[in-house]
């Protein structure tokens, strides 16, 4: 698996993954009917960096890394990860998370914070905990899940050192 910085030419593959993940309404707070242009701005223009995970050519995953807060909180970054449904369970999210931690340190960040991990997304919660992230807060009914209605979300955090 190769994880590399995304290029504009990668966006059609990223959009395919993004649209699939967001349209379910169960893991990301973005509107399920977000347009391609809105997604491009959110995933390619605003973050500090965007990456893709490819295996033998096709792109199966993507992640972004960005500053979580400016100024005196600028040493903490935020990341978001998406994996195509056809590639789940193959270690792509794990590999991207490891990559993002190394990237964060290289960019001068000292920690990673996930601001809204949906509590019903048990696979993600388990994976992030396995990779050393702690639940540092519970946000009651912070996410309007398409199937379950209002559900809790977690703030998760990992100090990277330095």
N, C-alpha and C positions, 0 to 999 in steps of 0.2 A: 504494500500500500504506500502510495506517495501522498503526502500532505504538503501543499504548496500554496503560495499566495494566489488568490483568484485574479483572473484577468477579465476584462469586459467581455471577451469572447466566451467565457464560461457562464455568463449569466443565463442563457437559455436552459442549461442543465440545472443551475441553481434555482431558477424560477420554477422548474418542474418539481423539485424537492420542496421548495418553500410553499408553493400552492397546495401541494398534497398535505403537508404538515399543518398549515394554517387552516385549511378548509374543514378539518375535523372539529375544530372548536373545543379541543380538550387539553391542549398543552401550552399554547401561546395566546397572549391577550389580543393579538392583532385580529382585525375583523376578517371573518372567513371569505368575504368577497373583495378583499384588498386587490387593487389593480396591479398589473405588472410594473407600471411606472412607480407606484407607491412602494412596492417591494424593492425595486431597484434602489430608490433613494434610501430606504431604511437599511438595506443589507449591504449595498455597495458604496454608497456615498457618505453616509454618516459615521460608520465605525472607523476606528483607528486603522484596522486592517481586516480583510476578509480572506478566508482560506477555503480550499476545497480538498476533499479526500478522494483520490481516484485509485482505481485498481485495474490494471491492464487497459487503461484508456478511459472507460466511463467514470463519471463523477457520481459517487454514492453518498457523499456527505459534504456539509459546509459548516463553517463556524465563523463568528465575528468576535473581535476583541475591541473593546472601547473603554474609555475612561468612565468610571461609574459616577464620579462627582468631580467638579473642578476645584482648583485652589488647594486648600489644606486636606482635601480628600482625594487628590489626584493620584495618590500612590496605590489606590485600589481600582482594579479594572472589573469589567463585567463581560461575560461571554455568553453567547447563545449558540446552540448546536442543533443541527437538523440532519437527519439521516433518512434516505429513501426507504420506504416500507419494504422494498424488495431486498434490502441489504441489512435489515435489522438482525441483531443477534450474531453479527460477524466481527464484533470488536471495533467497529468504526468510531462510535462515540467515545469509547475508552481511548483509542489512539488519538482522536482529536483533542480530548481533554488533556492527555499527557503533553501533546504538542502545544496546546494553549498555555500550559503552565510554564513551559520553557520559553515560549514567545513572550509571555508576560514579564518574566524576569529579564529577558533581553531588552525589553522596552522600558525597563526601570520600574515596573509595578512591584509591589510588595505583597499583594493579596488579590484574590479573586472573590467577588461577591455575586451570587445569583439572587436577584431581587424578587423573583416570583416563580418558584417551583411549585407547580400545582400538586397538592397533596394526593390527589387520586392518580397521579402519574407515578405509581409505585416503582416502576422500572427505573425511571430517572432518579428518584429519591434514593433508591438502593445503590445505584451505580455511583452517584456523587458521594454518598457516604463511604462506599468501598474505596473511593479514590481520595479520601481524607477530608471531605467537606463536612462541616458540622451544621446542623440546623440551629440557627441562633435566634430565630423568631418565627412565630406563627401569626399569619394574617387571617383572622376569621372572615370567612365568606368573601374573600378578596377576588375570586375568579368565578365568572359566570359560565360554568361548564354547560356545553350544549345538551348534555344528557342528564346530568345530575343537578342542574341549577347551581345555586351559589355554594361553592366549596372553599375550603381553606387553602392557603398557599404558604410556602415556607420561604424564609430568607436563609440562604446557605452561604457559608463563608469558609475560605481556607487561607491561612497565612502562609505565604511562600518563603518567608525569611528575608534576610538581608538587613 
